Amino acid sequence: MTVTGPDGETYEEETDRIDAGVARAFEVVVGESGRHELTVTGDDWSGSLAWNADDCLLYDGQVRVTETAVETAGECIDSR
């Protein structure tokens, strides 16, 4: 999992192995402005989410991996 800011700065980079059927939650504090992106990758898949911190104070995103697909969903849960 890598979270980057608008200038390419890495806010969080973490490697973890998650077994099938297991979920993990992560919380990352990022800059207060600009576009931020979360990218999650595996051996043969990837998923990413992006949001603009100028408009969104708190963003909640989810990456779900199944045998046949990588699904991403996110929403701003606290607007500026």
N, CA, C and O atoms as a Maestro MAE file, in Angstrom:
{
 s_m_m2io_version
 :::
 2.0.0
}

f_m_ct {
 s_m_title
 :::
 protein
 m_atom[320] {
  # First column is atom index #
  i_m_mmod_type
  r_m_x_coord
  r_m_y_coord
  r_m_z_coord
  i_m_residue_number
  s_m_chain_name
  s_m_pdb_residue_name
  s_m_pdb_atom_name
  i_m_atomic_number
  :::
  1 25 0.849 -1.160 0.000 1 A "MET " " N  " 7
  2 3 0.000 0.000 0.000 1 A "MET " " CA " 6
  3 2 0.893 1.221 0.000 1 A "MET " " C  " 6
  4 15 1.809 1.337 0.814 1 A "MET " " O  " 8
  5 25 0.622 2.121 -0.911 2 A "THR " " N  " 7
  6 3 1.372 3.373 -1.001 2 A "THR " " CA " 6
  7 2 0.387 4.525 -1.098 2 A "THR " " C  " 6
  8 15 -0.543 4.485 -1.902 2 A "THR " " O  " 8
  9 25 0.590 5.565 -0.271 3 A "VAL " " N  " 7
  10 3 -0.237 6.768 -0.332 3 A "VAL " " CA " 6
  11 2 0.681 7.930 -0.670 3 A "VAL " " C  " 6
  12 15 1.639 8.207 0.051 3 A "VAL " " O  " 8
  13 25 0.381 8.613 -1.782 4 A "THR " " N  " 7
  14 3 1.206 9.732 -2.231 4 A "THR " " CA " 6
  15 2 0.395 11.017 -2.310 4 A "THR " " C  " 6
  16 15 -0.827 10.996 -2.456 4 A "THR " " O  " 8
  17 25 1.109 12.139 -2.211 5 A "GLY " " N  " 7
  18 3 0.490 13.450 -2.287 5 A "GLY " " CA " 6
  19 2 0.663 14.082 -3.648 5 A "GLY " " C  " 6
  20 15 1.205 13.460 -4.562 5 A "GLY " " O  " 8
  21 25 0.200 15.334 -3.791 6 A "PRO " " N  " 7
  22 3 0.203 15.997 -5.095 6 A "PRO " " CA " 6
  23 2 1.596 16.252 -5.654 6 A "PRO " " C  " 6
  24 15 1.758 16.371 -6.868 6 A "PRO " " O  " 8
  25 25 2.592 16.337 -4.801 7 A "ASP " " N  " 7
  26 3 3.956 16.591 -5.255 7 A "ASP " " CA " 6
  27 2 4.773 15.306 -5.368 7 A "ASP " " C  " 6
  28 15 5.985 15.352 -5.579 7 A "ASP " " O  " 8
  29 25 4.100 14.151 -5.224 8 A "GLY " " N  " 7
  30 3 4.785 12.869 -5.306 8 A "GLY " " CA " 6
  31 2 5.337 12.392 -3.978 8 A "GLY " " C  " 6
  32 15 5.908 11.305 -3.896 8 A "GLY " " O  " 8
  33 25 5.172 13.201 -2.927 9 A "GLU " " N  " 7
  34 3 5.645 12.811 -1.595 9 A "GLU " " CA " 6
  35 2 4.901 11.563 -1.136 9 A "GLU " " C  " 6
  36 15 3.685 11.467 -1.300 9 A "GLU " " O  " 8
  37 25 5.630 10.607 -0.560 10 A "THR " " N  " 7
  38 3 5.022 9.395 -0.027 10 A "THR " " CA " 6
  39 2 4.663 9.625 1.433 10 A "THR " " C  " 6
  40 15 5.538 9.885 2.258 10 A "THR " " O  " 8
  41 25 3.371 9.528 1.754 11 A "TYR " " N  " 7
  42 3 2.913 9.685 3.129 11 A "TYR " " CA " 6
  43 2 2.970 8.371 3.887 11 A "TYR " " C  " 6
  44 15 3.236 8.351 5.088 11 A "TYR " " O  " 8
  45 25 2.725 7.296 3.197 12 A "GLU " " N  " 7
  46 3 2.710 5.980 3.833 12 A "GLU " " CA " 6
  47 2 3.081 4.945 2.791 12 A "GLU " " C  " 6
  48 15 2.615 4.996 1.652 12 A "GLU " " O  " 8
  49 25 3.914 4.015 3.186 13 A "GLU " " N  " 7
  50 3 4.243 2.875 2.328 13 A "GLU " " CA " 6
  51 2 4.379 1.683 3.249 13 A "GLU " " C  " 6
  52 15 5.258 1.645 4.110 13 A "GLU " " O  " 8
  53 25 3.511 0.719 3.064 14 A "GLU " " N  " 7
  54 3 3.486 -0.428 3.956 14 A "GLU " " CA " 6
  55 2 3.333 -1.702 3.160 14 A "GLU " " C  " 6
  56 15 2.576 -1.753 2.191 14 A "GLU " " O  " 8
  57 25 4.047 -2.724 3.566 15 A "THR " " N  " 7
  58 3 3.943 -4.030 2.944 15 A "THR " " CA " 6
  59 2 3.394 -4.999 3.976 15 A "THR " " C  " 6
  60 15 3.882 -5.063 5.104 15 A "THR " " O  " 8
  61 25 2.379 -5.749 3.584 16 A "ASP " " N  " 7
  62 3 1.756 -6.702 4.489 16 A "ASP " " CA " 6
  63 2 1.175 -7.829 3.652 16 A "ASP " " C  " 6
  64 15 0.723 -7.603 2.529 16 A "ASP " " O  " 8
  65 25 1.184 -9.012 4.181 17 A "ARG " " N  " 7
  66 3 0.562 -10.149 3.500 17 A "ARG " " CA " 6
  67 2 -0.773 -10.397 4.177 17 A "ARG " " C  " 6
  68 15 -0.841 -10.578 5.392 17 A "ARG " " O  " 8
  69 25 -1.827 -10.404 3.385 18 A "ILE " " N  " 7
  70 3 -3.166 -10.604 3.914 18 A "ILE " " CA " 6
  71 2 -3.728 -11.887 3.325 18 A "ILE " " C  " 6
  72 15 -3.853 -12.014 2.107 18 A "ILE " " O  " 8
  73 25 -4.063 -12.828 4.178 19 A "ASP " " N  " 7
  74 3 -4.601 -14.112 3.729 19 A "ASP " " CA " 6
  75 2 -6.027 -13.951 3.219 19 A "ASP " " C  " 6
  76 15 -6.711 -12.985 3.557 19 A "ASP " " O  " 8
  77 25 -6.463 -14.890 2.414 20 A "ALA " " N  " 7
  78 3 -7.829 -14.876 1.876 20 A "ALA " " CA " 6
  79 2 -8.841 -14.814 3.013 20 A "ALA " " C  " 6
  80 15 -8.696 -15.498 4.026 20 A "ALA " " O  " 8
  81 25 -9.861 -13.994 2.834 21 A "GLY " " N  " 7
  82 3 -10.917 -13.878 3.830 21 A "GLY " " CA " 6
  83 2 -10.591 -12.945 4.985 21 A "GLY " " C  " 6
  84 15 -11.390 -12.808 5.911 21 A "GLY " " O  " 8
  85 25 -9.429 -12.301 4.946 22 A "VAL " " N  " 7
  86 3 -9.013 -11.406 6.023 22 A "VAL " " CA " 6
  87 2 -9.064 -9.969 5.519 22 A "VAL " " C  " 6
  88 15 -8.662 -9.693 4.389 22 A "VAL " " O  " 8
  89 25 -9.551 -9.063 6.339 23 A "ALA " " N  " 7
  90 3 -9.600 -7.645 5.992 23 A "ALA " " CA " 6
  91 2 -8.658 -6.876 6.910 23 A "ALA " " C  " 6
  92 15 -8.434 -7.269 8.055 23 A "ALA " " O  " 8
  93 25 -8.120 -5.797 6.406 24 A "ARG " " N  " 7
  94 3 -7.252 -4.924 7.197 24 A "ARG " " CA " 6
  95 2 -7.696 -3.494 7.007 24 A "ARG " " C  " 6
  96 15 -8.160 -3.115 5.931 24 A "ARG " " O  " 8
  97 25 -7.554 -2.701 8.050 25 A "ALA " " N  " 7
  98 3 -7.867 -1.277 7.980 25 A "ALA " " CA " 6
  99 2 -6.590 -0.488 8.226 25 A "ALA " " C  " 6
  100 15 -5.770 -0.865 9.064 25 A "ALA " " O  " 8
  101 25 -6.428 0.600 7.499 26 A "PHE " " N  " 7
  102 3 -5.275 1.475 7.630 26 A "PHE " " CA " 6
  103 2 -5.766 2.913 7.713 26 A "PHE " " C  " 6
  104 15 -6.734 3.283 7.048 26 A "PHE " " O  " 8
  105 25 -5.111 3.707 8.514 27 A "GLU " " N  " 7
  106 3 -5.419 5.131 8.599 27 A "GLU " " CA " 6
  107 2 -4.136 5.895 8.324 27 A "GLU " " C  " 6
  108 15 -3.099 5.630 8.932 27 A "GLU " " O  " 8
  109 25 -4.216 6.854 7.394 28 A "VAL " " N  " 7
  110 3 -3.039 7.616 6.989 28 A "VAL " " CA " 6
  111 2 -3.370 9.098 7.036 28 A "VAL " " C  " 6
  112 15 -4.388 9.526 6.491 28 A "VAL " " O  " 8
  113 25 -2.518 9.885 7.686 29 A "VAL " " N  " 7
  114 3 -2.671 11.336 7.707 29 A "VAL " " CA " 6
  115 2 -1.884 11.894 6.530 29 A "VAL " " C  " 6
  116 15 -0.699 11.602 6.367 29 A "VAL " " O  " 8
  117 25 -2.564 12.712 5.700 30 A "VAL " " N  " 7
  118 3 -1.944 13.283 4.503 30 A "VAL " " CA " 6
  119 2 -2.008 14.805 4.558 30 A "VAL " " C  " 6
  120 15 -2.544 15.374 5.510 30 A "VAL " " O  " 8
  121 25 -1.468 15.458 3.547 31 A "GLY " " N  " 7
  122 3 -1.488 16.911 3.469 31 A "GLY " " CA " 6
  123 2 -2.904 17.453 3.345 31 A "GLY " " C  " 6
  124 15 -3.839 16.723 3.018 31 A "GLY " " O  " 8
  125 25 -3.043 18.753 3.612 32 A "GLU " " N  " 7
  126 3 -4.361 19.375 3.646 32 A "GLU " " CA " 6
  127 2 -4.824 19.905 2.296 32 A "GLU " " C  " 6
  128 15 -5.923 20.452 2.192 32 A "GLU " " O  " 8
  129 25 -4.007 19.752 1.265 33 A "SER " " N  " 7
  130 3 -4.427 20.262 -0.040 33 A "SER " " CA " 6
  131 2 -3.923 19.349 -1.148 33 A "SER " " C  " 6
  132 15 -2.995 18.561 -0.968 33 A "SER " " O  " 8
  133 25 -4.572 19.486 -2.304 34 A "GLY " " N  " 7
  134 3 -4.129 18.751 -3.488 34 A "GLY " " CA " 6
  135 2 -4.699 17.351 -3.590 34 A "GLY " " C  " 6
  136 15 -5.425 16.875 -2.717 34 A "GLY " " O  " 8
  137 25 -4.339 16.712 -4.689 35 A "ARG " " N  " 7
  138 3 -4.801 15.359 -5.004 35 A "ARG " " CA " 6
  139 2 -3.913 14.334 -4.307 35 A "ARG " " C  " 6
  140 15 -2.686 14.438 -4.336 35 A "ARG " " O  " 8
  141 25 -4.534 13.358 -3.691 36 A "HIS " " N  " 7
  142 3 -3.812 12.269 -3.033 36 A "HIS " " CA " 6
  143 2 -4.262 10.954 -3.647 36 A "HIS " " C  " 6
  144 15 -5.405 10.829 -4.089 36 A "HIS " " O  " 8
  145 25 -3.376 9.982 -3.675 37 A "GLU " " N  " 7
  146 3 -3.683 8.706 -4.318 37 A "GLU " " CA " 6
  147 2 -3.224 7.554 -3.441 37 A "GLU " " C  " 6
  148 15 -2.145 7.591 -2.849 37 A "GLU " " O  " 8
  149 25 -4.061 6.536 -3.370 38 A "LEU " " N  " 7
  150 3 -3.750 5.293 -2.674 38 A "LEU " " CA " 6
  151 2 -3.637 4.204 -3.725 38 A "LEU " " C  " 6
  152 15 -4.530 4.064 -4.561 38 A "LEU " " O  " 8
  153 25 -2.569 3.435 -3.703 39 A "THR " " N  " 7
  154 3 -2.389 2.317 -4.618 39 A "THR " " CA " 6
  155 2 -2.080 1.070 -3.804 39 A "THR " " C  " 6
  156 15 -1.189 1.078 -2.954 39 A "THR " " O  " 8
  157 25 -2.816 0.006 -4.068 40 A "VAL " " N  " 7
  158 3 -2.612 -1.279 -3.404 40 A "VAL " " CA " 6
  159 2 -2.308 -2.284 -4.501 40 A "VAL " " C  " 6
  160 15 -3.037 -2.365 -5.489 40 A "VAL " " O  " 8
  161 25 -1.228 -3.057 -4.334 41 A "THR " " N  " 7
  162 3 -0.845 -4.012 -5.373 41 A "THR " " CA " 6
  163 2 -0.576 -5.388 -4.783 41 A "THR " " C  " 6
  164 15 -0.198 -5.531 -3.620 41 A "THR " " O  " 8
  165 25 -0.781 -6.380 -5.614 42 A "GLY " " N  " 7
  166 3 -0.450 -7.757 -5.286 42 A "GLY " " CA " 6
  167 2 0.420 -8.316 -6.392 42 A "GLY " " C  " 6
  168 15 0.883 -7.575 -7.259 42 A "GLY " " O  " 8
  169 25 0.643 -9.614 -6.367 43 A "ASP " " N  " 7
  170 3 1.486 -10.237 -7.386 43 A "ASP " " CA " 6
  171 2 0.957 -10.024 -8.797 43 A "ASP " " C  " 6
  172 15 1.730 -9.772 -9.721 43 A "ASP " " O  " 8
  173 25 -0.350 -10.125 -8.968 44 A "ASP " " N  " 7
  174 3 -0.919 -10.009 -10.313 44 A "ASP " " CA " 6
  175 2 -2.174 -9.132 -10.357 44 A "ASP " " C  " 6
  176 15 -3.048 -9.347 -11.197 44 A "ASP " " O  " 8
  177 25 -2.269 -8.151 -9.462 45 A "TRP " " N  " 7
  178 3 -3.414 -7.251 -9.441 45 A "TRP " " CA " 6
  179 2 -3.014 -5.909 -8.822 45 A "TRP " " C  " 6
  180 15 -1.982 -5.805 -8.159 45 A "TRP " " O  " 8
  181 25 -3.831 -4.896 -9.043 46 A "SER " " N  " 7
  182 3 -3.644 -3.610 -8.376 46 A "SER " " CA " 6
  183 2 -4.969 -2.875 -8.329 46 A "SER " " C  " 6
  184 15 -5.859 -3.118 -9.145 46 A "SER " " O  " 8
  185 25 -5.090 -1.987 -7.378 47 A "GLY " " N  " 7
  186 3 -6.272 -1.148 -7.252 47 A "GLY " " CA " 6
  187 2 -5.834 0.208 -6.731 47 A "GLY " " C  " 6
  188 15 -4.875 0.299 -5.965 47 A "GLY " " O  " 8
  189 25 -6.529 1.263 -7.139 48 A "SER " " N  " 7
  190 3 -6.141 2.582 -6.654 48 A "SER " " CA " 6
  191 2 -7.365 3.470 -6.462 48 A "SER " " C  " 6
  192 15 -8.398 3.286 -7.105 48 A "SER " " O  " 8
  193 25 -7.219 4.430 -5.565 49 A "LEU " " N  " 7
  194 3 -8.243 5.424 -5.263 49 A "LEU " " CA " 6
  195 2 -7.566 6.780 -5.234 49 A "LEU " " C  " 6
  196 15 -6.370 6.869 -4.954 49 A "LEU " " O  " 8
  197 25 -8.309 7.837 -5.520 50 A "ALA " " N  " 7
  198 3 -7.750 9.189 -5.459 50 A "ALA " " CA " 6
  199 2 -8.822 10.147 -4.952 50 A "ALA " " C  " 6
  200 15 -10.013 9.942 -5.184 50 A "ALA " " O  " 8
  201 25 -8.380 11.201 -4.253 51 A "TRP " " N  " 7
  202 3 -9.294 12.222 -3.753 51 A "TRP " " CA " 6
  203 2 -8.558 13.544 -3.676 51 A "TRP " " C  " 6
  204 15 -7.328 13.585 -3.676 51 A "TRP " " O  " 8
  205 25 -9.328 14.636 -3.610 52 A "ASN " " N  " 7
  206 3 -8.755 15.963 -3.530 52 A "ASN " " CA " 6
  207 2 -8.954 16.501 -2.113 52 A "ASN " " C  " 6
  208 15 -10.089 16.717 -1.687 52 A "ASN " " O  " 8
  209 25 -7.868 16.715 -1.386 53 A "ALA " " N  " 7
  210 3 -7.935 17.178 -0.002 53 A "ALA " " CA " 6
  211 2 -8.434 18.614 0.107 53 A "ALA " " C  " 6
  212 15 -8.838 19.038 1.190 53 A "ALA " " O  " 8
  213 25 -8.417 19.381 -1.003 54 A "ASP " " N  " 7
  214 3 -8.984 20.730 -0.975 54 A "ASP " " CA " 6
  215 2 -10.483 20.684 -0.712 54 A "ASP " " C  " 6
  216 15 -11.041 21.605 -0.116 54 A "ASP " " O  " 8
  217 25 -11.133 19.613 -1.155 55 A "ASP " " N  " 7
  218 3 -12.577 19.469 -1.020 55 A "ASP " " CA " 6
  219 2 -12.985 18.486 0.067 55 A "ASP " " C  " 6
  220 15 -14.107 18.547 0.569 55 A "ASP " " O  " 8
  221 25 -12.093 17.590 0.431 56 A "CYS " " N  " 7
  222 3 -12.455 16.492 1.323 56 A "CYS " " CA " 6
  223 2 -11.513 16.445 2.526 56 A "CYS " " C  " 6
  224 15 -10.311 16.231 2.373 56 A "CYS " " O  " 8
  225 25 -12.071 16.647 3.726 57 A "LEU " " N  " 7
  226 3 -11.288 16.598 4.958 57 A "LEU " " CA " 6
  227 2 -11.015 15.165 5.398 57 A "LEU " " C  " 6
  228 15 -9.931 14.866 5.901 57 A "LEU " " O  " 8
  229 25 -12.000 14.266 5.211 58 A "LEU " " N  " 7
  230 3 -11.855 12.869 5.613 58 A "LEU " " CA " 6
  231 2 -12.404 11.975 4.511 58 A "LEU " " C  " 6
  232 15 -13.581 12.065 4.163 58 A "LEU " " O  " 8
  233 25 -11.552 11.110 3.960 59 A "TYR " " N  " 7
  234 3 -11.908 10.229 2.845 59 A "TYR " " CA " 6
  235 2 -11.848 8.788 3.325 59 A "TYR " " C  " 6
  236 15 -10.903 8.401 4.011 59 A "TYR " " O  " 8
  237 25 -12.844 7.998 2.972 60 A "ASP " " N  " 7
  238 3 -12.903 6.592 3.347 60 A "ASP " " CA " 6
  239 2 -12.899 5.760 2.076 60 A "ASP " " C  " 6
  240 15 -13.800 5.899 1.248 60 A "ASP " " O  " 8
  241 25 -11.908 4.902 1.905 61 A "GLY " " N  " 7
  242 3 -11.803 4.089 0.703 61 A "GLY " " CA " 6
  243 2 -11.686 2.617 1.030 61 A "GLY " " C  " 6
  244 15 -11.267 2.242 2.126 61 A "GLY " " O  " 8
  245 25 -12.058 1.787 0.073 62 A "GLN " " N  " 7
  246 3 -11.987 0.344 0.252 62 A "GLN " " CA " 6
  247 2 -11.486 -0.302 -1.036 62 A "GLN " " C  " 6
  248 15 -11.929 0.049 -2.129 62 A "GLN " " O  " 8
  249 25 -10.573 -1.235 -0.899 63 A "VAL " " N  " 7
  250 3 -10.112 -2.053 -2.020 63 A "VAL " " CA " 6
  251 2 -10.470 -3.491 -1.672 63 A "VAL " " C  " 6
  252 15 -10.070 -3.998 -0.624 63 A "VAL " " O  " 8
  253 25 -11.218 -4.141 -2.542 64 A "ARG " " N  " 7
  254 3 -11.664 -5.515 -2.315 64 A "ARG " " CA " 6
  255 2 -11.120 -6.388 -3.434 64 A "ARG " " C  " 6
  256 15 -11.291 -6.081 -4.614 64 A "ARG " " O  " 8
  257 25 -10.472 -7.468 -3.060 65 A "VAL " " N  " 7
  258 3 -9.881 -8.383 -4.038 65 A "VAL " " CA " 6
  259 2 -10.602 -9.717 -3.949 65 A "VAL " " C  " 6
  260 15 -10.699 -10.305 -2.872 65 A "VAL " " O  " 8
  261 25 -11.110 -10.196 -5.084 66 A "THR " " N  " 7
  262 3 -11.714 -11.523 -5.146 66 A "THR " " CA " 6
  263 2 -10.894 -12.366 -6.124 66 A "THR " " C  " 6
  264 15 -9.900 -11.896 -6.678 66 A "THR " " O  " 8
  265 25 -11.307 -13.580 -6.324 67 A "GLU " " N  " 7
  266 3 -10.588 -14.453 -7.256 67 A "GLU " " CA " 6
  267 2 -10.632 -13.928 -8.684 67 A "GLU " " C  " 6
  268 15 -9.739 -14.221 -9.480 67 A "GLU " " O  " 8
  269 25 -11.660 -13.155 -9.015 68 A "THR " " N  " 7
  270 3 -11.833 -12.726 -10.402 68 A "THR " " CA " 6
  271 2 -11.774 -11.221 -10.613 68 A "THR " " C  " 6
  272 15 -11.801 -10.772 -11.759 68 A "THR " " O  " 8
  273 25 -11.694 -10.419 -9.547 69 A "ALA " " N  " 7
  274 3 -11.755 -8.967 -9.746 69 A "ALA " " CA " 6
  275 2 -11.092 -8.199 -8.605 69 A "ALA " " C  " 6
  276 15 -10.922 -8.713 -7.499 69 A "ALA " " O  " 8
  277 25 -10.728 -6.966 -8.903 70 A "VAL " " N  " 7
  278 3 -10.287 -6.000 -7.900 70 A "VAL " " CA " 6
  279 2 -11.299 -4.865 -7.941 70 A "VAL " " C  " 6
  280 15 -11.470 -4.218 -8.974 70 A "VAL " " O  " 8
  281 25 -11.969 -4.622 -6.824 71 A "GLU " " N  " 7
  282 3 -13.003 -3.595 -6.758 71 A "GLU " " CA " 6
  283 2 -12.540 -2.470 -5.840 71 A "GLU " " C  " 6
  284 15 -11.985 -2.728 -4.772 71 A "GLU " " O  " 8
  285 25 -12.764 -1.232 -6.246 72 A "THR " " N  " 7
  286 3 -12.429 -0.090 -5.407 72 A "THR " " CA " 6
  287 2 -13.681 0.749 -5.187 72 A "THR " " C  " 6
  288 15 -14.529 0.874 -6.070 72 A "THR " " O  " 8
  289 25 -13.778 1.320 -3.995 73 A "ALA " " N  " 7
  290 3 -14.900 2.201 -3.666 73 A "ALA " " CA " 6
  291 2 -14.394 3.218 -2.666 73 A "ALA " " C  " 6
  292 15 -13.568 2.900 -1.810 73 A "ALA " " O  " 8
  293 25 -14.881 4.425 -2.771 74 A "GLY " " N  " 7
  294 3 -14.483 5.444 -1.807 74 A "GLY " " CA " 6
  295 2 -15.472 6.582 -1.795 74 A "GLY " " C  " 6
  296 15 -16.217 6.801 -2.750 74 A "GLY " " O  " 8
  297 25 -15.460 7.308 -0.679 75 A "GLU " " N  " 7
  298 3 -16.327 8.464 -0.575 75 A "GLU " " CA " 6
  299 2 -15.755 9.453 0.426 75 A "GLU " " C  " 6
  300 15 -15.064 9.082 1.375 75 A "GLU " " O  " 8
  301 25 -16.059 10.701 0.192 76 A "CYS " " N  " 7
  302 3 -15.690 11.757 1.113 76 A "CYS " " CA " 6
  303 2 -16.724 11.728 2.231 76 A "CYS " " C  " 6
  304 15 -17.913 11.907 1.970 76 A "CYS " " O  " 8
  305 25 -16.299 11.507 3.461 77 A "ILE " " N  " 7
  306 3 -17.263 11.429 4.557 77 A "ILE " " CA " 6
  307 2 -17.234 12.707 5.418 77 A "ILE " " C  " 6
  308 15 -18.021 12.840 6.355 77 A "ILE " " O  " 8
  309 25 -16.339 13.628 5.103 78 A "ASP " " N  " 7
  310 3 -16.319 14.928 5.779 78 A "ASP " " CA " 6
  311 2 -15.778 15.971 4.799 78 A "ASP " " C  " 6
  312 15 -14.569 16.079 4.593 78 A "ASP " " O  " 8
  313 25 -16.693 16.736 4.201 79 A "SER " " N  " 7
  314 3 -16.303 17.743 3.210 79 A "SER " " CA " 6
  315 2 -15.781 19.001 3.896 79 A "SER " " C  " 6
  316 15 -16.104 19.280 5.051 79 A "SER " " O  " 8
  317 25 -14.965 19.756 3.156 80 A "ARG " " N  " 7
  318 3 -14.476 21.043 3.670 80 A "ARG " " CA " 6
  319 2 -15.484 22.121 3.352 80 A "ARG " " C  " 6
  320 15 -15.274 23.284 3.694 80 A "ARG " " O  " 8
  :::
 }
 m_bond[319] {
  # First column is bond index #
  i_m_from
  i_m_to
  i_m_order
  :::
  1 1 2 1
  2 2 3 1
  3 3 4 2
  4 3 5 1
  5 5 6 1
  6 6 7 1
  7 7 8 2
  8 7 9 1
  9 9 10 1
  10 10 11 1
  11 11 12 2
  12 11 13 1
  13 13 14 1
  14 14 15 1
  15 15 16 2
  16 15 17 1
  17 17 18 1
  18 18 19 1
  19 19 20 2
  20 19 21 1
  21 21 22 1
  22 22 23 1
  23 23 24 2
  24 23 25 1
  25 25 26 1
  26 26 27 1
  27 27 28 2
  28 27 29 1
  29 29 30 1
  30 30 31 1
  31 31 32 2
  32 31 33 1
  33 33 34 1
  34 34 35 1
  35 35 36 2
  36 35 37 1
  37 37 38 1
  38 38 39 1
  39 39 40 2
  40 39 41 1
  41 41 42 1
  42 42 43 1
  43 43 44 2
  44 43 45 1
  45 45 46 1
  46 46 47 1
  47 47 48 2
  48 47 49 1
  49 49 50 1
  50 50 51 1
  51 51 52 2
  52 51 53 1
  53 53 54 1
  54 54 55 1
  55 55 56 2
  56 55 57 1
  57 57 58 1
  58 58 59 1
  59 59 60 2
  60 59 61 1
  61 61 62 1
  62 62 63 1
  63 63 64 2
  64 63 65 1
  65 65 66 1
  66 66 67 1
  67 67 68 2
  68 67 69 1
  69 69 70 1
  70 70 71 1
  71 71 72 2
  72 71 73 1
  73 73 74 1
  74 74 75 1
  75 75 76 2
  76 75 77 1
  77 77 78 1
  78 78 79 1
  79 79 80 2
  80 79 81 1
  81 81 82 1
  82 82 83 1
  83 83 84 2
  84 83 85 1
  85 85 86 1
  86 86 87 1
  87 87 88 2
  88 87 89 1
  89 89 90 1
  90 90 91 1
  91 91 92 2
  92 91 93 1
  93 93 94 1
  94 94 95 1
  95 95 96 2
  96 95 97 1
  97 97 98 1
  98 98 99 1
  99 99 100 2
  100 99 101 1
  101 101 102 1
  102 102 103 1
  103 103 104 2
  104 103 105 1
  105 105 106 1
  106 106 107 1
  107 107 108 2
  108 107 109 1
  109 109 110 1
  110 110 111 1
  111 111 112 2
  112 111 113 1
  113 113 114 1
  114 114 115 1
  115 115 116 2
  116 115 117 1
  117 117 118 1
  118 118 119 1
  119 119 120 2
  120 119 121 1
  121 121 122 1
  122 122 123 1
  123 123 124 2
  124 123 125 1
  125 125 126 1
  126 126 127 1
  127 127 128 2
  128 127 129 1
  129 129 130 1
  130 130 131 1
  131 131 132 2
  132 131 133 1
  133 133 134 1
  134 134 135 1
  135 135 136 2
  136 135 137 1
  137 137 138 1
  138 138 139 1
  139 139 140 2
  140 139 141 1
  141 141 142 1
  142 142 143 1
  143 143 144 2
  144 143 145 1
  145 145 146 1
  146 146 147 1
  147 147 148 2
  148 147 149 1
  149 149 150 1
  150 150 151 1
  151 151 152 2
  152 151 153 1
  153 153 154 1
  154 154 155 1
  155 155 156 2
  156 155 157 1
  157 157 158 1
  158 158 159 1
  159 159 160 2
  160 159 161 1
  161 161 162 1
  162 162 163 1
  163 163 164 2
  164 163 165 1
  165 165 166 1
  166 166 167 1
  167 167 168 2
  168 167 169 1
  169 169 170 1
  170 170 171 1
  171 171 172 2
  172 171 173 1
  173 173 174 1
  174 174 175 1
  175 175 176 2
  176 175 177 1
  177 177 178 1
  178 178 179 1
  179 179 180 2
  180 179 181 1
  181 181 182 1
  182 182 183 1
  183 183 184 2
  184 183 185 1
  185 185 186 1
  186 186 187 1
  187 187 188 2
  188 187 189 1
  189 189 190 1
  190 190 191 1
  191 191 192 2
  192 191 193 1
  193 193 194 1
  194 194 195 1
  195 195 196 2
  196 195 197 1
  197 197 198 1
  198 198 199 1
  199 199 200 2
  200 199 201 1
  201 201 202 1
  202 202 203 1
  203 203 204 2
  204 203 205 1
  205 205 206 1
  206 206 207 1
  207 207 208 2
  208 207 209 1
  209 209 210 1
  210 210 211 1
  211 211 212 2
  212 211 213 1
  213 213 214 1
  214 214 215 1
  215 215 216 2
  216 215 217 1
  217 217 218 1
  218 218 219 1
  219 219 220 2
  220 219 221 1
  221 221 222 1
  222 222 223 1
  223 223 224 2
  224 223 225 1
  225 225 226 1
  226 226 227 1
  227 227 228 2
  228 227 229 1
  229 229 230 1
  230 230 231 1
  231 231 232 2
  232 231 233 1
  233 233 234 1
  234 234 235 1
  235 235 236 2
  236 235 237 1
  237 237 238 1
  238 238 239 1
  239 239 240 2
  240 239 241 1
  241 241 242 1
  242 242 243 1
  243 243 244 2
  244 243 245 1
  245 245 246 1
  246 246 247 1
  247 247 248 2
  248 247 249 1
  249 249 250 1
  250 250 251 1
  251 251 252 2
  252 251 253 1
  253 253 254 1
  254 254 255 1
  255 255 256 2
  256 255 257 1
  257 257 258 1
  258 258 259 1
  259 259 260 2
  260 259 261 1
  261 261 262 1
  262 262 263 1
  263 263 264 2
  264 263 265 1
  265 265 266 1
  266 266 267 1
  267 267 268 2
  268 267 269 1
  269 269 270 1
  270 270 271 1
  271 271 272 2
  272 271 273 1
  273 273 274 1
  274 274 275 1
  275 275 276 2
  276 275 277 1
  277 277 278 1
  278 278 279 1
  279 279 280 2
  280 279 281 1
  281 281 282 1
  282 282 283 1
  283 283 284 2
  284 283 285 1
  285 285 286 1
  286 286 287 1
  287 287 288 2
  288 287 289 1
  289 289 290 1
  290 290 291 1
  291 291 292 2
  292 291 293 1
  293 293 294 1
  294 294 295 1
  295 295 296 2
  296 295 297 1
  297 297 298 1
  298 298 299 1
  299 299 300 2
  300 299 301 1
  301 301 302 1
  302 302 303 1
  303 303 304 2
  304 303 305 1
  305 305 306 1
  306 306 307 1
  307 307 308 2
  308 307 309 1
  309 309 310 1
  310 310 311 1
  311 311 312 2
  312 311 313 1
  313 313 314 1
  314 314 315 1
  315 315 316 2
  316 315 317 1
  317 317 318 1
  318 318 319 1
  319 319 320 2
  :::
 }
}
